[in-house]
Amino acid sequence: MKCKLGLLSMLCLLLLSNIGQAVELKTKQTEIVLNDKGFYTSIKVIGKEILGKGNYPLLSAVKGDQIILPKMLKIKGEQFFLSMEDGQEIELRVKQMEQAITYEVVKVSDVYQLLVFGPLKINAHEVVGEIVGVAQQDNLAFGMQALNSKTNGGIPQEAASQYSTTFNYTGANIELSVASVPFFNLAAVNTQDGTVFQLSARNRKNITYRKVQQLEQSLTLPVTGPDAAIVGAKIALFGNDRSTILNRIGEVEIEQGLPHPMLDGEWDKMSRSAMDSYLISNFSEEDFDFVLGKVQLAGFRNVYHTDPFETWGHFKWKSSFVKNGDQGVKALVDKAKTKGIRVGVHTLTNFLTTNDPYVTPIPSKKLIETGTAEIDPTLRRNTKGYRDTSIRFV
C-alpha cells in the first residue's frame, strides 16, 4: 500500500496502523509462519511441513462461556500485539533463540479467565509424550513446553469440552500408576491423526467455583501476588531431528535457565545411573551397617528409606531413624559414600501432614487458603467462650 504526502497523510497512517503483519520465526531446525490474523500457516521441522489441517491460533482466551480468537497481529520488534475478537489486545514477547522460540505474556486483560497457547495441531503422532509435550514421527520431533509454574499442560476442565468442540479434537485418557489423566489435562494429545498441543494459564485473582475431587462446584479462593495473574505465562516451541530430541529438551532447559539436575556428570534424564536399582528398607542408624552389606551383596548402589520423617513440611527426622537430626543423617550418608552407595528417602515435598507446625496448632500464614465453610455455631466455642461461625480451609 502506498500513500501520497498531503492532506490524506494522517488518514493513510491510520489505515496502515490497522494492517496486520505476517511473520516467520526460526530456530536451527524449525520454521514457523504466522499470518496477519495471528494464526499458524506453516510449521516446518528439518524442512518438512507438519502443521495439521484446520485453523490454529497463536493463542486464544476464554471470557464467560466464549472462546475469544485473535483477528489481527501487529509486530514491533520482539513485541507481538494480538487484537482479539472482543476488542481486547494481548501483548506477547516473542524471542527466536538458537534452541527454541519462546512466547511470554506481557499484557492481558483481566476480563479473561483463561489463556490458551494455541491449541496447535501437527500431523506427527507416532510417539507422543503427553506430559512432557513432544511428538515424534519418522525422523523428526516437535515440542511445546511450559517454562514456569503458572503455565500448565492441558486445559481446565470447565473449558475443555468447548475447546474440544471448537477445534474438533479429542483423545484417550492416559493411565498412570496412581491415576487416570483425562486428555484435556495433557500437554500433548494424540488424536490418532496428529497431535494437539494445549498449554494454558488461569486468571486466579477472583473467587471461582470449580470441580475439586468429586465436588462439582467447589468454592476456590483467589491467589494474591504475581502467581494470580496470567501475565508472565511462558512457553517454548522447538523442533529437532528425532534422534537427538532429548538433547534438545536439555538444551532448552539450560538456555531458559530452568533446573537441569545432573547425576554422575550427566543430565539425569540421560544418565544410565538414574535407572539403577535400589534396596528399599526402613533402616535406622542401629542396623545401617547390616543394610549396607545387603546392598553390596545385591550389587546395588542405592538404598532408599521408606518413612524417615516425623512430619512432612518441616521434615523433622524420626528419632527412631537417627538420634542427632541432620548431623546423624549426614553421618549415615558419609558412611555409605565410602562404600560407593547413595542414600535416598521417600519425600513428597508439596505434601503437609496435619501434625506439622505449618498446620498445627495454628496454620501458618504462608499457606494458601483454598476455601471456606460454614459450621453450626452451636457445635463449637473458641477458647474465649465465643462461638465460631465459620472455618477456613488451607
TAVEN-V343186 format. One record per residue. SS is DSSP state (H for helix, E for strand, L for the rest). OMEGA is omega in whole degrees, -180 to 180 (* if undefined). NEAR is the number of other ideal C-beta (glycine too) atoms within 8 Angstrom. Layout:
ss:SS omega:OMEGA near:NEAR
ss:SS omega:OMEGA near:NEAR
//
This chain:
ss:L omega:180 near:5
ss:L omega:180 near:3
ss:L omega:175 near:10
ss:L omega:176 near:7
ss:L omega:178 near:4
ss:L omega:-175 near:5
ss:L omega:-177 near:3
ss:L omega:-176 near:8
ss:H omega:-178 near:10
ss:H omega:178 near:6
ss:H omega:-179 near:7
ss:H omega:178 near:10
ss:H omega:179 near:9
ss:H omega:179 near:8
ss:H omega:179 near:10
ss:H omega:-178 near:9
ss:H omega:-179 near:6
ss:L omega:177 near:6
ss:L omega:179 near:8
ss:L omega:-177 near:10
ss:L omega:171 near:8
ss:L omega:-177 near:10
ss:E omega:174 near:9
ss:E omega:-180 near:7
ss:E omega:-174 near:11
ss:E omega:162 near:8
ss:L omega:-179 near:13
ss:L omega:-174 near:5
ss:L omega:-176 near:8
ss:E omega:174 near:15
ss:E omega:180 near:9
ss:E omega:179 near:13
ss:E omega:176 near:12
ss:E omega:178 near:12
ss:L omega:-175 near:11
ss:L omega:176 near:9
ss:L omega:-180 near:9
ss:L omega:178 near:14
ss:E omega:177 near:11
ss:E omega:174 near:13
ss:E omega:178 near:8
ss:E omega:168 near:9
ss:E omega:179 near:15
ss:E omega:174 near:12
ss:E omega:-172 near:13
ss:L omega:175 near:10
ss:L omega:-177 near:4
ss:E omega:179 near:7
ss:E omega:-178 near:6
ss:L omega:-179 near:14
ss:E omega:-179 near:11
ss:L omega:179 near:12
ss:L omega:-179 near:4
ss:L omega:179 near:7
ss:L omega:-174 near:4
ss:L omega:-175 near:12
ss:E omega:172 near:11
ss:L omega:173 near:14
ss:L omega:176 near:14
ss:E omega:-178 near:12
ss:E omega:178 near:14
ss:E omega:176 near:14
ss:E omega:-175 near:9
ss:L omega:178 near:5
ss:L omega:-177 near:3
ss:E omega:169 near:7
ss:E omega:-178 near:10
ss:E omega:-177 near:12
ss:E omega:176 near:8
ss:E omega:176 near:16
ss:E omega:179 near:8
ss:E omega:177 near:11
ss:E omega:173 near:18
ss:E omega:-174 near:9
ss:E omega:173 near:9
ss:E omega:-175 near:5
ss:L omega:179 near:4
ss:L omega:-178 near:6
ss:E omega:178 near:11
ss:E omega:-179 near:14
ss:E omega:-180 near:11
ss:E omega:173 near:14
ss:E omega:-175 near:11
ss:E omega:-176 near:13
ss:L omega:-177 near:7
ss:L omega:178 near:8
ss:L omega:177 near:5
ss:L omega:177 near:12
ss:E omega:177 near:9
ss:E omega:-179 near:15
ss:E omega:177 near:12
ss:E omega:167 near:13
ss:E omega:-176 near:11
ss:E omega:-180 near:12
ss:E omega:174 near:8
ss:E omega:-178 near:7
ss:L omega:-176 near:9
ss:L omega:-174 near:5
ss:L omega:-173 near:10
ss:L omega:169 near:11
ss:E omega:-179 near:15
ss:E omega:172 near:14
ss:E omega:177 near:14
ss:E omega:-179 near:12
ss:E omega:-180 near:15
ss:E omega:-178 near:8
ss:E omega:178 near:7
ss:L omega:-179 near:12
ss:L omega:176 near:7
ss:L omega:176 near:6
ss:L omega:180 near:6
ss:L omega:175 near:14
ss:L omega:-171 near:8
ss:E omega:172 near:14
ss:E omega:180 near:16
ss:E omega:172 near:15
ss:E omega:-173 near:15
ss:E omega:5 near:14
ss:E omega:-175 near:13
ss:E omega:180 near:12
ss:E omega:172 near:16
ss:E omega:-176 near:13
ss:L omega:178 near:11
ss:L omega:179 near:14
ss:L omega:-179 near:13
ss:L omega:174 near:7
ss:E omega:-178 near:7
ss:E omega:172 near:11
ss:E omega:-170 near:10
ss:L omega:-178 near:12
ss:L omega:-178 near:8
ss:L omega:178 near:10
ss:L omega:179 near:14
ss:E omega:176 near:13
ss:E omega:-177 near:16
ss:E omega:178 near:11
ss:E omega:-179 near:12
ss:L omega:-176 near:6
ss:L omega:-179 near:6
ss:E omega:177 near:15
ss:E omega:180 near:15
ss:E omega:-179 near:16
ss:E omega:171 near:17
ss:E omega:-173 near:14
ss:E omega:175 near:13
ss:E omega:-178 near:11
ss:L omega:174 near:11
ss:L omega:-171 near:8
ss:L omega:179 near:4
ss:L omega:179 near:10
ss:L omega:-171 near:13
ss:E omega:170 near:9
ss:E omega:180 near:11
ss:L omega:-179 near:11
ss:L omega:179 near:13
ss:L omega:-174 near:11
ss:H omega:-176 near:10
ss:H omega:179 near:6
ss:H omega:-170 near:12
ss:H omega:-176 near:11
ss:H omega:180 near:6
ss:H omega:177 near:10
ss:H omega:179 near:14
ss:H omega:-180 near:11
ss:H omega:-176 near:7
ss:H omega:-177 near:7
ss:L omega:169 near:11
ss:L omega:175 near:6
ss:L omega:173 near:10
ss:L omega:-179 near:6
ss:L omega:-180 near:11
ss:L omega:171 near:5
ss:L omega:174 near:8
ss:E omega:-176 near:9
ss:E omega:173 near:5
ss:L omega:-178 near:7
ss:L omega:-175 near:2
ss:L omega:-176 near:3
ss:L omega:170 near:4
ss:E omega:-177 near:7
ss:E omega:-180 near:11
ss:L omega:-173 near:9
ss:H omega:-177 near:10
ss:H omega:176 near:13
ss:H omega:-178 near:9
ss:L omega:175 near:15
ss:L omega:-180 near:14
ss:E omega:-176 near:17
ss:E omega:175 near:15
ss:E omega:-178 near:11
ss:L omega:-179 near:12
ss:L omega:173 near:6
ss:L omega:-179 near:6
ss:L omega:178 near:11
ss:E omega:176 near:14
ss:E omega:176 near:15
ss:E omega:-176 near:15
ss:E omega:176 near:18
ss:E omega:-172 near:17
ss:E omega:174 near:13
ss:E omega:-178 near:11
ss:E omega:168 near:9
ss:L omega:-173 near:12
ss:L omega:-176 near:9
ss:L omega:-173 near:8
ss:L omega:173 near:6
ss:L omega:177 near:7
ss:E omega:175 near:7
ss:E omega:-173 near:7
ss:E omega:177 near:10
ss:E omega:176 near:9
ss:E omega:-174 near:6
ss:L omega:-178 near:5
ss:L omega:-179 near:3
ss:E omega:-173 near:7
ss:E omega:-176 near:5
ss:E omega:-179 near:7
ss:E omega:178 near:11
ss:E omega:-180 near:9
ss:E omega:-177 near:10
ss:L omega:180 near:10
ss:L omega:174 near:8
ss:L omega:178 near:9
ss:L omega:177 near:5
ss:L omega:-175 near:5
ss:H omega:-179 near:6
ss:H omega:-177 near:9
ss:H omega:-171 near:10
ss:L omega:172 near:10
ss:L omega:178 near:13
ss:L omega:-178 near:9
ss:L omega:176 near:10
ss:L omega:-171 near:13
ss:E omega:177 near:12
ss:E omega:173 near:13
ss:E omega:174 near:13
ss:E omega:-179 near:13
ss:E omega:174 near:13
ss:E omega:-175 near:15
ss:E omega:167 near:16
ss:E omega:-173 near:10
ss:H omega:-174 near:11
ss:H omega:-178 near:5
ss:H omega:-177 near:8
ss:H omega:179 near:13
ss:H omega:175 near:8
ss:H omega:-178 near:9
ss:H omega:178 near:13
ss:H omega:178 near:13
ss:H omega:179 near:12
ss:H omega:177 near:9
ss:H omega:177 near:14
ss:H omega:-179 near:10
ss:H omega:-178 near:9
ss:H omega:-178 near:10
ss:L omega:178 near:10
ss:L omega:180 near:4
ss:L omega:177 near:8
ss:L omega:-177 near:4
ss:L omega:-173 near:8
ss:L omega:-179 near:6
ss:E omega:177 near:9
ss:E omega:-177 near:10
ss:L omega:176 near:6
ss:L omega:179 near:4
ss:E omega:172 near:9
ss:E omega:-170 near:10
ss:L omega:178 near:9
ss:L omega:-180 near:8
ss:L omega:-176 near:8
ss:L omega:175 near:11
ss:H omega:-179 near:5
ss:H omega:-180 near:9
ss:H omega:-180 near:8
ss:H omega:179 near:4
ss:L omega:172 near:9
ss:L omega:179 near:6
ss:L omega:178 near:10
ss:E omega:179 near:12
ss:E omega:-176 near:5
ss:E omega:175 near:10
ss:L omega:-173 near:6
ss:L omega:175 near:8
ss:L omega:179 near:9
ss:L omega:-179 near:9
ss:L omega:-177 near:4
ss:L omega:-174 near:7
ss:H omega:179 near:12
ss:H omega:178 near:7
ss:H omega:-179 near:7
ss:H omega:178 near:12
ss:H omega:178 near:13
ss:H omega:178 near:8
ss:H omega:177 near:10
ss:H omega:180 near:13
ss:H omega:-180 near:10
ss:H omega:180 near:6
ss:H omega:-179 near:8
ss:L omega:180 near:4
ss:L omega:174 near:12
ss:L omega:-175 near:9
ss:E omega:172 near:13
ss:E omega:-168 near:16
ss:E omega:179 near:12
ss:E omega:-172 near:13
ss:L omega:-171 near:8
ss:L omega:-173 near:7
ss:L omega:-170 near:10
ss:E omega:175 near:11
ss:L omega:175 near:7
ss:L omega:173 near:11
ss:L omega:-175 near:10
ss:L omega:171 near:10
ss:L omega:176 near:7
ss:L omega:175 near:8
ss:L omega:-179 near:8
ss:E omega:175 near:13
ss:L omega:178 near:10
ss:L omega:176 near:7
ss:L omega:179 near:4
ss:L omega:177 near:11
ss:L omega:-179 near:13
ss:L omega:-170 near:5
ss:L omega:174 near:7
ss:H omega:-177 near:8
ss:H omega:-179 near:7
ss:H omega:177 near:7
ss:H omega:178 near:13
ss:H omega:179 near:12
ss:H omega:179 near:8
ss:H omega:177 near:11
ss:H omega:-179 near:12
ss:H omega:180 near:9
ss:H omega:179 near:8
ss:H omega:180 near:11
ss:H omega:-178 near:13
ss:H omega:179 near:9
ss:L omega:179 near:6
ss:L omega:-180 near:8
ss:L omega:-178 near:5
ss:L omega:176 near:13
ss:E omega:-180 near:8
ss:E omega:177 near:11
ss:E omega:179 near:9
ss:E omega:177 near:8
ss:L omega:-177 near:9
ss:L omega:167 near:7
ss:L omega:-165 near:6
ss:L omega:177 near:4
ss:L omega:175 near:3
ss:L omega:175 near:6
ss:L omega:172 near:8
ss:L omega:-174 near:9
ss:L omega:178 near:6
ss:L omega:180 near:7
ss:L omega:179 near:12
ss:L omega:175 near:8
ss:L omega:-175 near:10
ss:L omega:-172 near:13
ss:L omega:4 near:7
ss:L omega:179 near:2
ss:L omega:-179 near:4
ss:L omega:180 near:7
ss:L omega:177 near:8
ss:L omega:179 near:4
ss:L omega:-180 near:4
ss:L omega:178 near:9
ss:L omega:173 near:6
ss:L omega:-177 near:9
ss:L omega:180 near:7
ss:E omega:176 near:10
ss:E omega:177 near:10
ss:E omega:176 near:7
ss:E omega:176 near:5
ss:L omega:180 near:10
ss:L omega:-177 near:5
ss:L omega:-180 near:8
ss:L omega:-174 near:4
ss:L omega:-172 near:5
ss:L omega:172 near:8
ss:E omega:179 near:6
ss:L omega:-173 near:8
ss:L omega:179 near:3
ss:L omega:178 near:4
ss:L omega:179 near:5
ss:L omega:-179 near:6
ss:E omega:173 near:8
ss:L omega:-180 near:10
ss:L omega:178 near:6
ss:E omega:178 near:8
ss:E omega:178 near:7
ss:E omega:178 near:7
ss:E omega:177 near:8
ss:L omega:* near:8
//
